Each structure stands twice: as C-alpha cells, then as structure tokens.
Amino acid sequence: MKLAVSYDADGTILTMFNPEKMRGADFTVHYVPSKGEKHEVLEVPKDLEAVPFTDLHKVARVNAKNGSARLERHH
C-alpha cells in the first residue's frame, strides 16, 4: 500500500492520504506542501499495514536519511 505523506524536518507526519482517492474520472486533486514541508508518496512497510489509518501518524515517522525517504515505526 502507498500513501502520500507530508512531513517536517524531523520526520513528523503532518498530512497523510491515499493518492488514489484524490483522482476521479473528471478531476485530480493536487496537494501543495507548506513552506518547510516535504511531500512524497511512500510505501507502507508490512509491519505498519495493520495499524488503523487514523492511528498511523502516532506510531510512524518518515526517515529521510541517505537521500531516500521511507516510513518506519516511531520508537
């Protein structure tokens, strides 16, 4: 599963949504990140797929080290 994720410099998730739900037959909604915010479509790791969507931002963060961002469990 992939999610569009916006995050700050510390990897804190600010906004999250399913990018497939932002398209219809007659429209596409685009997300414009705020200043200082990064935005990417990321794969959700298997260990986080069981977490309810409404709780995912509480247990996950974005690790953007080494030039590639990925979702990981927040310790």
GISULQUI-V465147 format. One record per backbone hydrogen bond with DSSP energy under -0.5 kcal/mol. CO is the residue of the C=O (numbers start at 1). NH is the residue of the N-H. E is the energy in kcal/mol with one decimal. If there is no record, write none. Layout:
co->CO nh->NH e->E
co->CO nh->NH e->E
//
This chain:
co->1 nh->44 e->-3.1
co->3 nh->5 e->-0.5
co->3 nh->42 e->-3.1
co->4 nh->17 e->-2.1
co->5 nh->40 e->-2.5
co->6 nh->14 e->-3.1
co->6 nh->15 e->-1.3
co->7 nh->38 e->-2.8
co->8 nh->11 e->-1.8
co->11 nh->62 e->-2.6
co->12 nh->8 e->-1.7
co->15 nh->6 e->-2.9
co->17 nh->4 e->-3.2
co->17 nh->19 e->-0.7
co->18 nh->21 e->-1.3
co->19 nh->22 e->-1.2
co->20 nh->23 e->-1.0
co->22 nh->29 e->-2.9
co->27 nh->24 e->-3.0
co->31 nh->33 e->-0.6
co->34 nh->37 e->-2.0
co->38 nh->7 e->-2.4
co->40 nh->5 e->-3.4
co->40 nh->42 e->-0.6
co->42 nh->3 e->-2.6
co->43 nh->45 e->-0.6
co->43 nh->71 e->-0.6
co->45 nh->48 e->-1.8
co->45 nh->49 e->-0.8
co->46 nh->49 e->-0.8
co->48 nh->51 e->-1.3
co->52 nh->55 e->-2.0
co->52 nh->56 e->-1.1
co->53 nh->56 e->-0.6
co->53 nh->57 e->-0.5
co->55 nh->58 e->-1.6
co->55 nh->59 e->-0.9
co->56 nh->59 e->-0.8
co->56 nh->60 e->-1.5
co->59 nh->74 e->-3.6
co->61 nh->63 e->-0.5
co->61 nh->72 e->-2.3
co->62 nh->64 e->-0.7
co->63 nh->70 e->-1.4
co->64 nh->67 e->-0.8
co->65 nh->68 e->-1.2
co->70 nh->63 e->-3.1
co->72 nh->61 e->-2.3
//
